[in-house]
């Protein structure tokens, strides 16, 4: 069993009730194939979305242990294969660690340089 958020639950409840199988994503296969016909999505696979989901969870503040449980992974090595950190996210983390929120960089850009 995998927990899902209320927004996902609401979307899943909108799937037509005439679907006769118990695989939610199997019923989306036709729509997915149609979406992939778009030039920008032709090389995207459904499984790629798992990487995006994991990375966005971490960027939103989900801890790796919680992500491991939500994603159904058995160890942190697998979590690390899926959760990729965007450069902007890592910069925010670096700023958080040293107690800033990027104020020094912004001040330098606005004021033409850091004052000593």
N, C-alpha and C positions, 0 to 999 in steps of 0.2 A: 504494500500500500504506500502511495506517495501522496503527501499532503499537497493541496493546491490552494491558492488564494481565492478569495470570494469573487474577484473579477473573472478569473478563469472558470470558476464553477458556473457563474451566470452565463458565460459564453457557451459552455458545454451544454447547458440546459436548453439552449436555443437550437441544438441539432434536431432535425426533424425526427419525430418518434417512429417513423416508418422504417428506420434503419434496423436491420434484423440481426446484425452481428454485434459482438461485445467489444470490438476493437475501435476505439474512438477515432484514431488517426487513420485507420483503413478507410473510413467513410470520407475522409478528406482527400484521398489520393487523386481523384479526378481534378479537383480544384488546384491541388499542388502542381500537377503536371501542366495545367493551363498557365499557372503563374510562372513556371519555369520557362515558358516559351518566350517571355519577355527577354530582350537582349541582355539586360543587366543581371538577370537571374539564371541564365542558362547553365552556369557552372555551380549553382548552389544546390546542395543536397539537404534534405529534410534534417538529417543528423547535424548539419552545421549549426542549426538553430540552438542545439544544446550548448555549444560553445558560447554563443551569443548570450543565452540565458545565464549561464554560469558567470560570465564576465560581468554582466550587468548586475547580478546579485551581489557580487563582491564590491563593485563600484557603489552600490546603494548601501553598503555597510554590513552585509551578511558575513558573518565569520566563516572561516574555512571549515570548522567542525559542523556548523549548521548546514553549510552548503553540501558537505559530504553526505549528510543525512537526507537532505532534500533531494539530491541528485541520485541517491541510491548507490553511491560509490563506497567501496569497502575500505579504501585507504587514501591517504593524502596524496600519494603519487598520482592517482587518477584525477583527483580534484585539480592538481596543478597542470595536468594535461588539458583540461577543459577551461579553466578560468585564466584568461589572459588579461593582463593589466595594460590599459591604454596609457601612453606617456603622460597625458594630462592627469590621470588618476594618480600615477606614481609621484608626479610633481606635488599634487595636493597632499599626499601622504608625507612627503619630505618636508613640506611646510608645516604640517601638523606636528611632526616629531620635534622640530626645532622651535615650536611655539609661535610660529607666524602663520599668516594666511596669505602670504605673498605680498604683504604690504610694502616690504622693502623694494621689491621689483617694480611694483606699481609706482611708488614714490620716485624711483630712479627714472622711470619712463616719463612721468609727468613733470618732474622738476629738472630733468636734464642730467641727473646723476645723484649719487648718494652724498650727503654732506657728512663731514667728519668733525 
